[in-house]
Amino acid sequence: MTQIKDEDQIPYKFYKRLEEPGDISKLKDLNSYSTISLFTTYRETEVILAKLKNNIELIRSEYFDNYKKRCTDLNFWLDKELRAYNLRPQKDGISSSITSIFNDIQWGKIHNDRICTRTESQYSPEKSSLMKDLGDFCENRENLRCNILKNVNECLEYNNYIDKKKNHFLSEKKNLCENDGCRINDTCTLSNVDITFPKINCNALYNMEKLEHHENVTSKYSSLEIGFFVFVSFLGLYVLCIFLYKFTPFESWIRTLLSKRNTIRNFMKKRHIHDPFPYSSDSEHMHSKNRIYYIDYDHSLN
C-alpha cells in the first residue's frame, strides 16, 4: 500500500516550479518590453517579471490540461510575491507591467487568447492560503480516485487521506470560513462536507468480509510450517505401520490374508488343469441349435 503524500501530487510539484528563477534577458521577447522597460528601475522588479513570464509559458507548454487551476495557483503565487515586494523600501510601480505580460503571452496568435488573467485575491493571506489548500485537495481527490480500483489497500488509503484532510479543514473552518463556507465550487466547499470529502465503501467494492477470511486462512500458517506438518504426518504414518507390523498381530493377519489369497489362486489353477471341459450353460445354449436328435418309432406299439 502506497501512502498518499501531497508532495507527490501535481499541485505541489507545480507550485515548487513557480519558485524557479526566470531569465531576465528573455523579457526582451515580449511585445510590450519597450513599455515595461520604461517603468522598470530595480533588479528586483525584473526578477519578478522574469519569473512571471517563465511561469505563464510553463502552463502553456506543460500544464495545459488543467490550465485554469494552474492559473489560479499562479495568481496565488503572484499575490504572495507582491506582498513581499511591496515591503521593500525601493520598488517600482509594477502592476501595469504585470498586466502587460499576462496580455502578451497567449495560446496562439489569435487576439485576446490569453492563457491566464490576472486576478487579485479578495481574501486575507491566511484565508487565501486555506483556499489554495482546499483547491489542491479537491484536485488531488479527483486525480487519486482511480487508485481505488487498483486493490483494496489503495481504496483504504484513499479513505485515510480523505479523513485526514477532512479533519484538517474542519479545524480551520471555525476561524476562516464562518461567512461563506470557503466555497470553490459545488463539489469543493466546506459548507457541504459530505460532498467535498466523500468516502468509498471498500467493503462493498471488494467484498471485504470474504477477503479478510481468506487472508486469515492463508496467513495462519507459513509455507514452511505447512511443509513441516506434511513431512511429520507422513513420518508418523510410516512409524505407525512399522509398529503395527512388528509388535502387534497385524503382521500375522497380513500373512494369513496373503496365504489364503495364494491358496485360492493355486486351487483355481489346479481346477483349470484337471477339468479342461467344464460344463457351461452358455456353450450349451450357443450350440443347442446344431445338435442332431435321432427318433426311432417302435412298431410294436401299433
C-alpha angles and dihedrals in degrees: 000000000000116000112231112238127182089221090067095053130094099248093055094045093047094050091051089056091054088068093060114111121254129223108259092199090063091066084084089070091069119101089224096048094110090057094042092052091058091062098039118093107144129062091227087064092053091049093057093044092049090051091049092051091047093049096050090050089049090058091049094050105035113010104043093121092075100015095148092062090043090052089052089053090048092054090049090051092048092050089054093048093049093050089058092041094052090057090065116103091222117047143138131237093264105169096087092049090051091052090050092054092049089052095045100054109070139161093251141337094292112117116255092009092136120173096214136010123217110249120173118213117251092200134085116266090256094051092042088056091049092050090049090052092047091052090049091051094051090050091049091047091058095042093050095047091090089062092070089071093057098073142318094270092057089049091053092046090052089055091048090053091050092050093049093051092044092056091047096052096042090056090052094044094072092067105030110026106047096115108038103013092238095274125187097163140328094285096039110055135111090221089072108043097172093058096040095046106034120174125211121232096234091174092063094038095054102021089243098190093063091041093053091047091050092048091050092051096046096042097046091087130025122230089252091055092048091051090049092051091051092050093048090048093054091044091050092050091050093050090048092053091049091049094050092047096049106033107029138054085262089097092051091047091052091048092048091049092050092045092053090047091053092046092053092047092051091047092053091050093051092048091052091052098048097041105049094161106042118178114263124186088199093058091047091052092048095052100033092099092059097053119115117223122199116209121192124190119216107221092197089073090064 
